[in-house]
């Protein structure tokens, strides 16, 4: 390893300094660092590698990454601090070339022939950096391969932004402790969550723009069904309506893509001139169809990245260095790929595990300067609304006690496998119609707005929100706009406003309308309490859920919403 002038290296963030102190104080061979996507896990790991190489504790470094593209990204980052890693090492190679300090490999590569990597590990004192370590539990061969290959390593540094999984496969080299209910919970050595990173200005705040609308389809039996996306439905109806909305044959996707492109233009005009957008599709066929729609909307063909296409990594790199507006991908850009200019996303997939959602949203939160915001467009369906509302929640990997399966977990796992991007849809379904309207904007765990027709002046107000705002300014602006809209609609409906709040309008004509208005009232009260106490919206909502019980407000019943309104008024 060549000598590097450490004074020329970028200054470490506070969490990185604390984590380095914790690492060097640790007496264990294993260390798990959990940090939100965009926080700088790569920088932290490479500084640890520099220290261990300089001290002679290790003489080679092996990085294990989830994808081929990330192998190149890691090698480039390491070279900037004077560590030369070979991203082209193959299992057929006996040793790393002499002019390298180590190699970068994938979990699949290790799983295919762990003996090769065990021999390399045994030849020299080795630091193994396990990037996004939760992938070692993706398949038994991967987990067993990682365990066999790197058990002899001198040091193992595990990194992840999402240390949880949707199954009970243990993660190698991660410590677990017994929880009161008998389950096993992962035990990180250093934690830096999204909420902390947001407060420090390390990551961007995220606006979620949830779109509902009418979905109509014909099932395999020839029956026609029509529902409103986002309304309380059975899981099967929700799944079918969701798929109908994502079908490029309907109008939902074109309307949402037009809205997302308008938001991208607003961000570029507001001080992010190179802002880029990413559409995450369910499968390759949909991705290609979405590309055609975006080309018609913008007049320019987007970059399309399909994981099995040759040159995908090069296309990602060229997009990162360009000022192109849009990229469309199925899965390859959902994790680890660093494109800091991504600021607008369209979540056009039916995958809804917490793991996939967190990694996908992580593509948009990498901050370059304070005040930048990210905007993610998604279907207004309960699973995604709950994940969006709980973005700031820190999670661990929990392994349930043997013989104690949770029926809800089993159902969610079955749904996850069926909904995995690229999975066969299996069921015959013909889309007849799908329209879109802006249902709500979720920010800091709170919901703002009311159903708004796509293309209306009200929608344009939300799409035109300034792109350079602090989280506090975003929250205040959304609260003011919501209050103004509620007051305007109350005046149009002829109903008196509630004393001191301006939230009560004419009596609702349906349960659905009443639910929307109660949700608006609750969110306005939460926003008012936030401004009075500086307590984040999400924590206020969580406290109300603790007091009153029930799910997030987006899925709460009328009675639950009324109870929470009474509770916050008592506060």
C-alpha positions in Angstrom: 0.0 0.0 0.0 1.6 3.3 -1.0 1.9 6.1 1.5 -1.0 8.5 1.6 -1.0 12.0 3.0 -3.9 11.7 5.5 -4.2 15.5 5.8 -5.4 15.4 2.1 -8.3 13.0 2.9 -11.8 14.3 3.3 -12.8 15.2 6.9 -14.7 12.4 8.6 -18.2 12.9 9.7 -19.0 12.7 13.4 -20.6 9.3 13.2 -17.6 8.0 11.3 -15.2 9.2 14.0 -17.3 7.7 16.7 -17.5 4.4 14.9 -13.7 4.4 14.3 -13.1 4.9 18.0 -15.6 2.1 18.8 -13.8 -0.2 16.3 -10.3 0.4 17.6 -11.5 -0.1 21.2 -13.2 -3.4 20.2 -11.4 -6.6 21.1 -13.5 -8.7 18.7 -12.6 -10.0 15.3 -16.1 -8.9 14.1 -17.6 -5.5 13.9 -21.1 -4.6 12.5 -21.6 -1.0 11.4 -25.2 0.0 10.6 -25.5 3.4 8.8 -28.3 4.7 6.6 -27.7 4.7 2.8 -25.8 7.8 1.9 -24.1 8.2 5.3 -20.6 7.2 4.1 -20.1 3.5 5.0 -17.5 3.1 2.3 -15.4 6.0 3.5 -15.6 4.6 7.1 -14.6 1.1 6.0 -11.6 2.3 3.9 -10.2 4.4 6.7 -10.4 1.3 9.0 -8.6 -0.6 6.2 -5.9 2.1 6.0 -5.3 1.9 9.7 -5.0 -1.9 9.8 -2.7 -2.0 6.7 -0.5 0.8 8.1 -0.2 -1.0 11.5 0.6 -4.3 9.8 -2.4 -5.9 11.5 -3.4 -7.1 8.0 -1.6 -7.3 4.7 -4.5 -7.7 2.4 -8.1 -6.6 2.0 -11.0 -8.5 0.5 -14.3 -6.6 -0.1 -17.4 -8.6 -0.7 -20.1 -6.6 -2.5 -23.7 -7.5 -3.7 -23.2 -6.7 -7.5 -20.6 -6.6 -10.2 -21.1 -2.9 -10.6 -20.3 -2.3 -7.0 -17.0 -4.2 -7.4 -15.8 -1.4 -9.7 -17.2 1.3 -7.4 -15.4 -0.1 -4.4 -12.1 -0.4 -6.3 -12.3 3.2 -7.5 -13.1 4.5 -4.0 -10.2 2.4 -2.5 -7.8 3.7 -5.1 -8.5 7.3 -4.0 -7.1 6.5 -0.5 -4.2 4.5 -1.9 -5.6 1.0 -1.5 -5.4 -0.9 -4.8 -8.1 -3.6 -5.1 -8.6 -5.9 -8.1 -12.3 -5.8 -9.2 -11.7 -8.4 -11.9 -10.5 -11.2 -9.7 -12.2 -14.5 -10.7 -12.5 -17.8 -8.9 -10.2 -19.3 -11.5 -7.3 -17.0 -10.3 -5.0 -18.5 -7.7 -3.8 -15.3 -6.1 -4.3 -11.6 -6.4 -1.8 -9.9 -8.7 1.3 -8.6 -6.8 0.5 -4.9 -7.5 -2.8 -5.2 -5.6 -3.6 -4.9 -1.9 -6.5 -7.3 -2.3 -9.6 -7.9 -4.3 -13.3 -7.1 -4.6 -15.7 -10.1 -5.1 -19.4 -10.7 -5.0 -21.5 -12.8 -2.6 -22.5 -15.0 -5.5 -18.8 -15.5 -6.4 -17.9 -16.6 -2.9 -20.9 -18.9 -2.7 -19.9 -20.5 -6.0 -16.5 -21.6 -4.7 -15.8 -20.7 -1.1 -12.6 -22.9 -1.0 -10.9 -20.5 -3.4 -11.5 -17.5 -1.1 -10.6 -19.5 2.0 -7.2 -20.4 0.6 -6.6 -16.7 -0.2 -7.7 -15.7 3.3 -5.3 -18.3 4.9 -2.3 -17.1 2.9 -2.0 -13.6 4.4 -3.5 -11.7 7.4 -6.8 -10.4 5.9 -9.4 -7.8 6.6 -12.7 -8.8 5.0 -15.2 -6.0 4.4 -18.7 -7.4 4.0 -20.7 -4.7 2.2 -24.5 -5.0 2.8 -23.9 -8.1 4.9 -27.6 -8.9 5.0 -27.1 -10.4 1.5 -25.1 -13.2 3.1 -28.5 -14.6 4.2 -30.1 -14.5 0.8 -29.4 -18.1 0.1 -28.0 -21.0 2.1 -25.1 -21.4 -0.3 -24.2 -17.7 0.1 -24.3 -17.7 3.9 -22.4 -21.0 4.2 -19.9 -19.9 1.6 -19.2 -16.6 3.4 -18.8 -18.5 6.7 -16.4 -21.0 5.2 -14.4 -18.6 3.2 -13.8 -15.9 5.8 -13.8 -17.7 9.1 -9.9 -17.6 9.1 -9.8 -13.9 8.5 -7.9 -11.7 10.9 -10.6 -9.1 11.0 -14.2 -8.9 9.5 -16.0 -5.6 9.1 -19.6 -5.9 8.3 -21.6 -2.9 6.8 -25.2 -2.4 6.1 -27.8 0.2 5.8 -30.6 -2.3 6.4 -29.6 -5.0 9.0 -33.0 -6.6 8.9 -34.3 -9.3 6.5 -37.7 -10.7 5.6 -36.8 -14.2 6.7 -35.2 -16.1 9.5 -31.9 -16.9 7.8 -29.1 -15.9 10.2 -26.5 -13.4 8.9 -22.9 -14.8 9.2 -20.5 -13.0 11.6 -23.3 -10.9 13.0 -23.9 -11.2 16.8 -27.5 -11.9 18.1 -28.9 -11.5 21.5 -32.1 -13.0 23.0 -35.1 -10.7 23.2 -37.7 -11.0 26.0 -40.0 -12.9 23.7 -37.4 -15.5 23.0 -36.5 -14.2 19.5 -32.9 -13.5 18.4 -32.2 -9.8 17.6 -29.1 -8.6 15.7 -26.7 -6.6 17.8 -24.8 -3.8 15.9 -21.6 -2.3 17.2 -22.3 1.1 15.7 -25.6 2.6 14.6 -26.3 5.8 12.5 -29.9 5.9 11.5 -31.8 8.0 8.9 -33.3 10.2 11.6 -29.9 11.1 13.0 -28.4 11.6 9.5 -31.3 13.9 8.5 -30.8 16.0 11.6 -27.1 16.3 10.8 -27.8 17.3 7.2 -26.0 14.2 5.9 -29.0 12.9 4.0 -31.9 14.6 2.2 -35.4 14.7 3.5 -37.9 12.8 1.3 -41.3 13.9 0.1 -43.5 10.9 -0.8 -46.2 11.8 -3.3 -48.8 9.0 -3.1 -51.1 8.6 -6.1 -54.4 6.8 -6.0 -57.1 6.6 -8.7 -59.6 4.3 -10.3 -58.4 0.9 -11.3 -60.6 -1.4 -13.6 -59.6 -4.8 -14.8 -60.9 -8.2 -16.0 -59.8 -11.3 -14.2 -59.1 -14.7 -15.6 -62.8 -15.7 -15.0 -63.9 -12.9 -17.2 -65.3 -10.8 -14.4 -64.8 -7.0 -14.5 -63.7 -5.4 -11.2 -63.3 -1.7 -10.4 -61.9 -0.2 -7.2 -60.2 3.0 -6.0 -56.5 2.4 -5.3 -55.7 3.2 -1.7 -59.1 2.6 -0.2 -59.3 -0.2 2.4 -59.4 -3.4 0.4 -58.6 -7.1 0.9 -55.0 -7.9 0.3 -55.9 -9.7 -2.9 -57.9 -6.8 -4.3 -55.1 -4.4 -3.2 -52.5 -6.5 -5.1 -54.6 -6.7 -8.3 -55.5 -3.0 -8.2 -51.8 -2.2 -7.6 -50.7 -4.3 -10.6 -53.4 -2.6 -12.7 -52.1 0.8 -11.8 -48.5 -0.2 -12.8 -49.6 -1.6 -16.1 -48.3 0.6 -18.9 -51.5 0.0 -20.8 -53.4 2.2 -18.4 -53.3 5.9 -17.7 -51.9 5.7 -14.2 -48.3 5.3 -15.1 -48.3 8.0 -17.9 -50.0 10.5 -15.5 -47.6 9.8 -12.7 -44.5 9.9 -15.0 -45.7 13.3 -16.3 -46.1 14.5 -12.7 -42.6 13.2 -11.7 -41.0 14.8 -14.7 -42.7 18.1 -13.8 -41.3 17.8 -10.3 -37.8 17.1 -11.8 -38.1 20.3 -13.8 -39.1 22.2 -10.7 -36.0 20.9 -8.8 -33.7 21.8 -11.7 -35.2 25.3 -11.9 -34.9 25.7 -8.1 -31.1 25.2 -7.8 -30.4 21.5 -8.6 -29.6 21.9 -12.4 -28.3 18.4 -12.7 -31.1 16.6 -10.8 -31.9 13.2 -12.2 -34.8 10.8 -11.9 -35.0 7.0 -11.5 -38.0 4.7 -12.2 -37.8 1.4 -10.4 -39.8 -1.1 -12.4 -41.2 -4.6 -11.5 -39.8 -6.4 -14.6 -37.9 -5.8 -17.8 -41.0 -5.8 -20.0 -42.5 -3.0 -17.9 -39.2 -1.1 -17.8 -39.0 -1.0 -21.6 -42.7 0.1 -21.8 -42.1 2.9 -19.3 -39.1 4.0 -21.3 -41.3 4.5 -24.3 -43.8 6.6 -22.2 -41.1 8.8 -20.8 -39.6 9.4 -24.3 -43.0 10.7 -25.4 -43.4 12.8 -22.2 -39.9 14.4 -22.3 -38.9 14.1 -25.9 -35.7 12.3 -24.9 -35.1 8.6 -24.5 -34.2 7.6 -20.9 -31.3 5.4 -20.0 -32.5 1.8 -19.4 -30.5 -0.5 -17.2 -31.4 -4.2 -17.2 -29.3 -6.4 -14.9 -28.6 -9.1 -17.6 -27.6 -6.6 -20.3 -23.9 -6.3 -21.1 -22.6 -2.8 -20.3 -25.1 -2.1 -17.6 -22.4 -0.8 -15.2 -21.1 1.5 -18.0 -24.5 2.9 -18.6 -24.9 3.7 -14.9 -21.6 5.4 -14.8 -22.3 7.5 -17.9 -25.7 8.5 -16.5 -24.0 9.6 -13.2 -21.6 11.8 -15.1 -24.2 13.3 -17.5 -27.1 15.7 -17.2 -29.6 13.2 -18.6 -33.0 13.5 -16.9 -34.2 9.9 -16.4 -33.0 6.3 -15.9 -35.2 3.2 -15.6 -34.0 0.0 -13.9 -35.5 -3.2 -12.6 -33.3 -4.0 -9.6 -29.7 -3.2 -10.4 -29.9 0.4 -9.1 -31.9 -0.5 -6.0 -28.9 -0.9 -3.7 -25.5 0.5 -3.2 -25.1 2.3 -6.4 -24.0 5.9 -5.7 -25.6 8.5 -8.0 -25.8 11.6 -5.8 -27.8 13.6 -8.3 -30.8 11.3 -8.2 -33.5 13.4 -6.6 -36.8 12.2 -8.1 -38.0 8.6 -8.0 -41.0 6.7 -9.2 -41.6 3.5 -7.2 -43.3 1.5 -10.0 -42.8 -1.9 -8.5 -45.0 -4.2 -6.4 -42.1 -5.2 -4.1 -42.9 -4.1 -0.6 -40.6 -5.7 1.8 -39.0 -3.2 4.3 -35.6 -4.3 3.0 -36.2 -3.6 -0.6 -38.1 -0.3 0.1 -35.4 1.0 2.3 -32.7 0.2 -0.2 -34.7 1.7 -3.1 -35.3 5.0 -1.2 -31.7 5.0 -0.2 -30.8 5.9 -3.9 -32.4 9.3 -3.5 -31.2 10.5 -0.1 -27.5 11.1 -0.7 -27.0 14.8 0.2 -24.6 17.1 -1.6 -25.5 20.4 0.1 -27.9 21.3 2.8 -31.4 22.2 1.6 -31.7 19.6 -1.2 -34.9 17.5 -1.0 -35.9 14.2 -2.7 -39.3 13.4 -4.1 -40.5 9.8 -4.5 -43.8 9.0 -6.4 -45.6 5.8 -5.4 -48.9 4.1 -5.5 -51.2 5.0 -2.6 -51.5 1.4 -1.1 -51.3 0.5 2.5 -48.0 -1.5 2.5 -46.1 1.4 0.9 -47.8 4.2 2.9 -46.8 2.4 6.1 -43.2 2.0 5.0 -43.1 5.7 3.9 -44.5 6.9 7.2 -41.9 4.8 9.1 -38.9 5.8 7.1 -37.0 7.1 10.2 -37.6 3.9 12.2 -34.4 1.9 13.0 -34.7 -1.8 12.5 -32.8 -4.9 13.5 -32.8 -8.5 12.1 -35.1 -10.6 14.3 -35.1 -14.4 14.2 -38.3 -15.8 15.7 -38.1 -18.7 18.2 -38.1 -22.1 16.6 -41.6 -23.5 16.1 -43.2 -20.1 16.6 -44.1 -18.8 13.1 -46.1 -15.6 12.9 -49.1 -16.1 10.5 -48.8 -12.5 9.3 -45.1 -13.0 8.6 -45.8 -16.1 6.6 -48.5 -14.3 4.6 -46.2 -11.4 4.0 -43.4 -13.7 2.9 -45.6 -15.5 0.5 -46.7 -12.1 -0.9 -43.1 -11.0 -1.1 -42.0 -13.9 -3.2 -44.9 -13.4 -5.5 -44.3 -9.7 -5.8 -40.5 -9.8 -6.2 -39.3 -7.7 -9.1 -39.0 -9.8 -12.2 -41.2 -12.5 -10.8 -43.9 -14.2 -13.0 -47.2 -12.5 -12.4 -48.8 -15.9 -12.7 -52.4 -14.6 -12.8 -54.1 -13.6 -16.0 -55.5 -10.1 -15.8 -56.5 -7.6 -18.4 -56.2 -3.9 -17.6 -59.3 -2.0 -18.7 -58.6 1.4 -17.2 -56.4 3.1 -14.6 -56.5 6.8 -13.7 -54.3 8.7 -11.3 -54.8 11.5 -8.7 -52.6 12.8 -6.0 -53.9 11.3 -2.8 -51.5 12.7 -0.2 -48.0 13.9 0.4 -46.1 12.1 3.2 -43.3 13.9 5.0 -41.6 13.3 8.3 -44.2 10.6 9.0 -47.1 12.9 8.5 -49.7 13.0 5.7 -50.7 16.3 4.0 -53.2 17.1 1.3 -56.4 15.6 -0.1 -57.2 13.8 -3.3 -56.3 16.0 -6.2 -56.9 15.3 -9.9 -53.8 14.8 -11.9 -53.0 17.9 -14.0 -55.0 20.2 -11.8 -53.6 23.6 -10.5 -53.6 22.1 -7.0 -51.4 19.2 -8.1 -49.0 21.7 -9.7 -48.7 23.5 -6.4 -47.3 20.4 -4.8 -45.1 19.5 -7.8 -43.7 23.1 -7.8 -42.5 23.1 -4.1 -39.1 24.6 -3.9 -36.3 22.1 -4.1 -33.9 23.8 -1.7 -35.5 23.8 1.7 -34.6 22.6 5.2 -36.9 19.9 6.7 -38.5 22.5 8.9 -39.3 24.7 6.0 -40.8 21.8 4.0 -43.0 20.8 6.9 -44.2 24.4 7.5 -44.9 25.0 3.8 -46.9 21.8 3.5 -48.9 22.6 6.7 -49.7 26.1 5.4 -50.8 24.8 2.0 -52.9 22.1 3.5 -54.6 24.6 5.9 -55.3 27.0 3.0 -56.8 24.2 0.9 -59.0 23.0 3.7 -60.2 26.5 4.4 -60.9 27.1 0.7 -62.9 23.8 0.4 -64.8 24.6 3.7 -65.8 27.9 2.2 -66.9 26.3 -1.0 -68.9 23.7 0.9 -70.7 26.3 3.0 -69.8 24.6 6.3 -68.5 26.5 9.3 -64.9 26.1 10.3 -64.0 24.6 13.5 -63.3 27.1 16.2 -59.7 28.1 16.1 -58.6 25.4 13.6 -60.2 26.1 10.2 -60.3 22.3 9.7 -64.0 21.4 9.8 -66.0 21.8 6.6 -69.5 20.7 5.5 -70.6 17.3 6.6 -69.0 14.6 4.5 -71.2 12.9 2.0 -69.6 9.5 2.3 -67.4 7.5 4.7 -64.5 7.8 2.3 -64.8 11.6 2.3 -65.1 11.7 6.1 -62.0 9.5 6.4 -60.0 11.9 4.2 -61.2 15.0 6.2 -60.4 13.3 9.6 -57.0 12.4 8.3 -56.4 16.0 7.2 -57.5 17.3 10.5 -55.3 14.9 12.5 -52.3 15.8 10.3 -52.9 19.5 10.7 -53.0 19.2 14.5 -49.9 17.1 14.5 -48.1 19.8 12.3 -49.3 22.4 14.8 -47.9 20.5 17.7 -44.6 19.9 15.8 -44.1 23.7 15.4 -45.0 24.3 19.0 -42.7 21.6 20.5 -40.1 20.8 17.7 -41.0 17.1 18.2 -40.9 15.4 14.7 -44.2 14.5 13.1 -43.4 10.8 13.1 -42.7 10.8 16.8 -46.0 12.6 17.5 -47.9 10.1 15.3 -46.1 7.2 17.1 -47.1 8.6 20.5 -50.7 8.8 19.4 -50.6 5.2 18.2 -49.1 4.2 21.5 -52.0 5.9 23.4 -54.8 4.9 21.1 -53.6 1.8 19.4 -54.1 0.9 15.7 -52.1 1.2 12.5 -50.6 4.3 10.9 -53.1 7.0 10.1 -53.2 6.1 6.4 -54.8 2.8 7.3 -56.7 3.8 10.5 -60.4 3.5 10.9 -62.7 6.4 11.3 -63.0 5.7 15.0 -59.3 5.4 15.5 -58.8 8.8 13.7 -61.4 10.4 15.9 -59.7 9.0 19.0 -56.3 10.4 18.0 -57.8 13.8 17.2 -59.3 13.8 20.8 -55.9 12.7 22.2 -53.8 15.3 20.5 -56.4 18.0 21.5 -55.9 17.0 25.1 -52.2 17.3 24.7 
